[in-house]
């Protein structure tokens, strides 16, 4: 699991206006929210936890833990002070960043996930506790360049390219310096695993894995004024997450 010990900057939590506007969710967004508020919550809260889980789930846990460790290592020596964790899940990354001295706003589309994140992270942060709230990336309406760093891990997997493009535009608009995220990279092997999953795991399947090429994501970021500066592919069997760091040009 992630190591979070570090000297904490003595910062005061800023006042923030609402991050969200009243916007209608897309059909994909509605399905994702429904999934993570029902069966998906039970599954993923267990995967992101520390208890005993089936071996196939442990593959995902180990991969996700490695991805989080990589992101924390990228940011542990950064000079940023504020961060947004978009799609925070159970809040593991949010708490790690807070313990490294960041002031963190965090949100997730799933209300049960947010309640769980508040519960399990209470009193664990060495620093200002993350501010957890329910929200949807598609409804982001915060002020431009509100945060030094914006993170979005293992979220874009669930949305098609057109929606991912709009999501990244909203997320990059909130970042004064850098954006860190992940996506499922398209490869022949990943196409094979997705076909297998669609054939044999249709029952109760409410979300679909969407994959993209490096060039597709790089183009979206370039149009938003960001340049890819660091990448890392975290692959554990069928868990395959392509991490990226992108910095605002001229920042």
Secondary structure, DSSP 8 states (H G I E B T S, - for coil): ------------------SB------HHHHHHHHHHTTHHHHHHHHHTSSS---HHHHHHHHHHHHHHHHHHHHHTT----EEEEET-TTSHHHHHHHHTT-EEEEEES-HHHHHHHHHHHTTT-SSS--EEEE--GGGB---TT-EEEEEE-S-GGGS-HHHHHHHHHHHHHTEEEEEEEEEEE--HHHHHHHHHHHHH--TT------EE-HHHHHHHHHHTTEEEEEEEEEEETTEEEEEEEEEETT-
